[in-house]
C-alpha cells in the first residue's frame, strides 16, 4: 500500500505536470499584474451618464403671409420697444381682424422702410401681429420728461430736446421707432436700426443745424454716437463721439469730450464735395495723465483752419493741418504742473 501510494502512472504524471504548468502561469500573470501597495485603489468604471433631453426651441410665430419669426430672428433683426395701447392686425391692413396687444413691450421687425407696417412678436412668442407705426403714442414715448431727466439715464435725459422739436406745427413727428421729417412736400424717414439686442440703434433728434443738417443721438446697447444726418440726401454724412463745433465757414468741425467717463476724445472732420465729412484726426487722451489737467482744456476755432487749445495760465497751442492737429504732441510739450 505504501509503495502504491508513492507511485504514479505515466498518464497521471503527465496530468499533474500539466496542472502545475497552468498554476505557474497563473501565478506569474498575477505577479506581473499586481498593483504596487502604494498605488491608489483602482476606481470603479464610471457608469455612462444619462444624456440630457435636448431642449427644442419654440418653433416661432407664423404669420398669415407664410413668414415665421423665431428666436434666431429676434437675436439678429428684432428691435425691442415699449408701448401702451397698440392694436395688432392679422395682416398689414386696417380692415384686417385686429386685437389689442398686451401692454408692456414687444419685439418689432421692419420689412419695408417705405411702409407704415411693421411686425410685432410677443416677448414669449405668444402672439404675432402687424402694427401700423403711426399708432404709436408719442406721449407714451416721451413719458414724464421731468422724471426721466432726473433718472440718471443719458438717453432719457435727451428726450426733452426731441420733444421740444416735435411740437404741433413742426416738420418732425415721432412714431415709436420712426422719426418722420417733412421736407419739400415729402417725407424723410429715419428708422431706428433693427439689429437684435446687441446690434440695435435708437435715434433721437437733438437739433436742426443752420445748414439744414440734423444732429441725432445714436444710442447703442452701451454708449452711443453723434450722427449728422442730411435730410436732402436722406443719409448720414458724419458720425462723431461728441457734439460738433463747426468752423465759421462750416467746412470743418471738431469734437472734444469724454466717453464712458474714462477717456477724452478729440476729433477733427472736413466736409467733402459730396457732403460727407472726412475724419482728419481721432485721438483718445487718458485723463489720468498729467493729474487730469485736460478736463479743463478749452478748444475754439481761430479762423476756419486752426483750433486753439487753451490749457490756461497763458498756455495756448495752435492745432492745424500743419502739425497734423496733433493734440497729443501739444500735451506732451506742456510743462508739468507744480
C-alpha positions in Angstrom: 0.0 0.0 0.0 2.8 2.4 0.9 4.5 1.9 -2.4 1.4 2.1 -4.4 0.6 5.4 -2.7 4.0 6.9 -3.7 3.9 5.7 -7.3 2.1 7.4 -10.2 1.3 6.2 -13.5 2.8 7.9 -16.6 -0.6 9.2 -17.6 -1.1 10.6 -14.1 2.3 12.3 -14.1 1.5 14.0 -17.3 -1.8 15.3 -16.0 -0.1 16.6 -12.8 2.7 18.3 -14.8 0.2 20.0 -17.0 -1.8 21.3 -14.0 1.5 22.5 -12.4 2.3 24.5 -15.6 -1.1 26.1 -15.7 -0.8 27.0 -12.0 2.7 28.5 -12.5 1.5 30.5 -15.5 -1.4 31.8 -13.5 0.8 32.8 -10.6 3.3 34.6 -12.9 0.4 36.5 -14.6 -0.9 37.5 -11.2 2.6 38.7 -10.0 3.1 40.8 -13.2 -0.3 42.5 -13.0 -0.3 43.1 -9.2 -0.7 46.8 -8.3 2.1 48.2 -6.1 0.9 48.6 -2.5 1.5 52.4 -2.5 -0.7 52.9 -5.6 -4.3 54.2 -5.1 -7.0 51.7 -5.4 -8.5 51.3 -8.9 -11.6 53.3 -9.4 -14.7 51.6 -10.5 -15.7 52.1 -14.1 -17.9 55.1 -14.4 -21.4 54.4 -15.4 -22.4 56.1 -18.6 -24.2 59.4 -17.7 -27.7 59.5 -19.0 -28.0 62.1 -21.8 -30.0 65.2 -21.0 -33.0 65.6 -23.2 -32.4 68.1 -26.0 -34.5 71.2 -25.5 -36.3 72.0 -28.7 -36.6 75.8 -29.2 -40.1 77.1 -29.8 -41.0 76.9 -33.5 -41.7 80.6 -33.7 -44.7 82.7 -34.6 -46.3 82.1 -38.0 -47.9 85.0 -39.9 -50.6 84.6 -42.5 -48.2 85.6 -45.3 -46.1 82.5 -44.6 -43.3 84.2 -42.7 -42.3 82.6 -39.4 -40.4 84.6 -36.8 -38.3 82.6 -34.3 -35.8 83.3 -31.6 -33.0 83.5 -34.2 -34.8 86.3 -35.9 -35.2 88.1 -32.6 -31.5 87.9 -31.9 -30.5 89.0 -35.4 -33.0 91.6 -36.6 -35.5 92.4 -33.9 -36.0 95.7 -32.1 -37.3 95.8 -28.6 -39.7 98.6 -27.9 -42.1 99.5 -25.1 -45.6 100.7 -25.7 -49.1 101.0 -24.3 -52.4 100.6 -26.1 -51.3 99.3 -29.5 -53.6 97.4 -31.8 -52.3 94.4 -33.8 -53.7 93.2 -37.1 -53.6 89.8 -38.7 -52.4 91.5 -42.0 -50.9 94.9 -42.9 -54.3 96.3 -43.5 -56.5 98.3 -41.1 -59.6 96.4 -42.2 -58.0 93.0 -41.2 -59.1 91.3 -38.0 -57.4 93.0 -35.0 -56.8 92.7 -31.3 -55.3 94.9 -28.6 -51.7 93.9 -27.8 -50.9 93.3 -24.1 -49.2 96.5 -22.8 -45.5 96.4 -22.0 -43.0 95.7 -24.7 -42.6 93.5 -27.8 -40.0 92.8 -30.5 -40.6 94.5 -33.8 -39.4 93.8 -37.3 -39.0 96.1 -40.2 -39.8 94.6 -43.6 -40.1 97.7 -45.8 -38.8 101.1 -44.9 -41.3 102.8 -47.2 -44.3 101.1 -45.4 -46.0 102.1 -42.2 -46.4 98.5 -41.2 -44.1 96.5 -39.0 -44.3 93.1 -37.5 -44.7 92.6 -33.7 -43.9 89.5 -31.8 -44.7 89.0 -28.1 -41.8 88.6 -25.7 -42.6 84.9 -25.1 -43.6 84.3 -28.7 -47.2 84.3 -27.5 -48.5 86.3 -30.4 -47.6 87.8 -33.8 -49.3 90.8 -35.4 -48.9 93.6 -37.8 -48.8 97.1 -36.3 -49.2 100.4 -38.0 -46.3 102.6 -36.8 -48.4 105.7 -36.8 -50.5 104.2 -34.0 -47.6 104.6 -31.5 -48.4 107.2 -28.9 -45.7 109.9 -28.7 -46.9 110.8 -25.2 -46.1 107.3 -24.1 -42.7 107.5 -25.9 -41.6 110.7 -24.1 -43.2 109.9 -20.8 -42.8 112.2 -17.8 -39.9 114.4 -19.0 -39.0 115.8 -15.6 -38.9 112.3 -14.1 -36.8 111.0 -17.0 -34.4 113.9 -16.9 -33.8 113.1 -13.2 -33.4 109.4 -13.8 -29.7 109.5 -14.5 -30.2 107.7 -17.8 -28.4 109.6 -20.5 -30.8 108.6 -23.3 -33.8 109.6 -21.3 -32.2 112.9 -20.4 -32.2 113.8 -24.1 -35.9 113.1 -24.7 -36.9 116.7 -23.7 -34.7 118.0 -26.5 -36.5 116.0 -29.2 -39.9 116.6 -27.6 -39.3 120.4 -28.0 -38.7 119.9 -31.7 -41.7 117.7 -32.4 -44.4 120.0 -31.2 -47.5 120.5 -33.3 -46.7 122.6 -36.4 -43.1 121.5 -36.6 -41.8 119.3 -39.5 -40.9 116.5 -37.2 -43.0 113.6 -35.9 -42.2 110.7 -33.6 -43.9 107.4 -34.2 -42.2 104.8 -31.9 -39.2 103.6 -33.8 -39.7 106.1 -36.7 -38.7 109.8 -36.8 -40.6 111.4 -39.7 -39.2 114.6 -41.3 -41.4 116.6 -43.6 -39.2 118.0 -46.4 -40.1 119.9 -49.6 -43.6 118.4 -49.7 -42.4 114.9 -49.0 -41.3 112.8 -46.0 -37.9 111.6 -45.0 -37.9 108.5 -42.7 -35.3 108.0 -40.1 -35.9 104.5 -38.7 -34.2 103.0 -35.7 -31.9 100.2 -36.7 -33.4 96.8 -36.2 -30.4 94.6 -35.3 -31.2 92.4 -32.3 -30.4 93.2 -28.7 -26.7 93.9 -29.2 -26.9 95.5 -32.7 -30.0 97.7 -32.5 -29.7 101.5 -32.7 -32.1 104.1 -31.3 -32.2 107.6 -32.7 -33.2 110.9 -31.1 -33.3 114.3 -32.8 -31.3 116.9 -30.8 -31.2 119.9 -33.1 -31.5 121.3 -36.6 -28.3 123.0 -37.6 -28.2 126.2 -39.6 -27.1 124.4 -42.8 -30.1 122.1 -42.7 -28.3 119.1 -41.2 -29.9 117.3 -38.3 -28.0 116.4 -35.2 -29.0 113.0 -33.9 -28.1 110.9 -30.9 -27.5 107.3 -31.8 -28.0 105.1 -28.8 -26.2 101.7 -28.7 -26.6 98.8 -26.2 -23.7 100.6 -24.4 -22.7 104.1 -25.2 -23.6 106.0 -28.4 -22.6 108.4 -31.1 -23.5 111.8 -32.5 -24.8 111.5 -36.1 -25.2 114.3 -38.6 -28.0 113.5 -41.0 -28.6 115.3 -44.3 -32.4 115.1 -45.0 -31.9 116.4 -48.5 -29.7 113.4 -49.3 -31.6 111.1 -47.0 -28.5 109.8 -45.3 -26.0 110.3 -42.5 -22.9 112.3 -43.5 -20.9 112.1 -40.3 -20.5 110.1 -37.1 -18.6 111.5 -34.1 -18.1 110.7 -30.5 -19.4 114.0 -29.2 -21.4 117.0 -30.4 -19.8 119.1 -33.2 -18.2 122.5 -33.0 -18.2 124.0 -36.6 -15.7 126.4 -38.1 -17.1 129.8 -39.2 -17.5 128.7 -42.8 -18.8 125.3 -41.7 -16.2 123.4 -43.8 -14.8 121.7 -40.7 -15.9 120.7 -37.2 -14.2 119.3 -34.2 -15.5 117.4 -31.2 -14.0 117.1 -27.7 -15.3 115.3 -24.7 -15.4 112.3 -22.5 -16.6 108.8 -23.5 -17.8 106.4 -20.8 -16.5 108.8 -18.2 -13.0 107.3 -18.6 -11.2 108.9 -21.6 -11.3 112.1 -23.6 -11.6 112.1 -27.4 -10.5 114.9 -29.8 -11.7 114.6 -33.4 -11.5 116.8 -36.5 -13.6 116.5 -39.6 -13.6 118.1 -43.1 -16.6 118.5 -45.4 -16.0 116.8 -48.8 -17.6 117.8 -52.2 -20.3 115.1 -51.8 -21.4 116.5 -48.5 -19.8 113.8 -46.3 -17.3 114.7 -43.6 -13.9 113.0 -43.8 -12.1 112.3 -40.5 -8.8 114.2 -40.3 -8.0 113.1 -36.7 -9.4 111.0 -33.9 -7.3 110.6 -30.8 -8.0 109.4 -27.3 -6.4 111.0 -24.3 -6.0 109.4 -20.9 -7.3 112.0 -18.4 -5.2 110.4 -15.6 -2.0 111.5 -17.3 -0.8 114.9 -16.0 -3.1 114.9 -13.0 -6.3 115.2 -15.1 -5.3 118.7 -16.4 -7.1 118.1 -19.7 -10.6 118.1 -18.3 -10.5 121.9 -18.2 -9.0 122.2 -21.7 -10.8 124.8 -23.8 -10.9 124.4 -27.6 -12.1 127.1 -30.1 -11.8 127.9 -33.7 -9.3 130.6 -34.8 -10.5 131.1 -38.4 -11.5 128.1 -40.5 -8.4 126.0 -40.4 -6.9 126.4 -36.9 -8.1 125.3 -33.5 -6.7 127.0 -30.4 -6.2 124.7 -27.4 -6.2 126.8 -24.3 -4.7 125.0 -21.2 -5.0 128.1 -19.0 -2.2 130.2 -17.5 -1.3 131.6 -20.9 -0.6 128.1 -22.3 -2.2 128.1 -25.7 -1.3 125.7 -28.6 -2.5 126.1 -32.2 -3.7 122.9 -33.9 -4.0 122.7 -37.7 -3.2 120.7 -40.7 0.4 121.9 -40.5 1.0 119.9 -37.3 -1.5 117.2 -38.0 -4.0 118.6 -35.4 -1.8 116.6 -33.0 -3.2 117.4 -29.6 -1.2 114.6 -28.0 2.0 116.3 -29.1 0.8 119.6 -27.7 0.0 118.0 -24.4 3.4 116.3 -24.3 5.1 119.6 -24.8 3.4 121.2 -21.8 5.4 121.8 -18.7 4.4 119.7 -15.7 2.1 121.5 -13.3 3.5 122.1 -9.8 
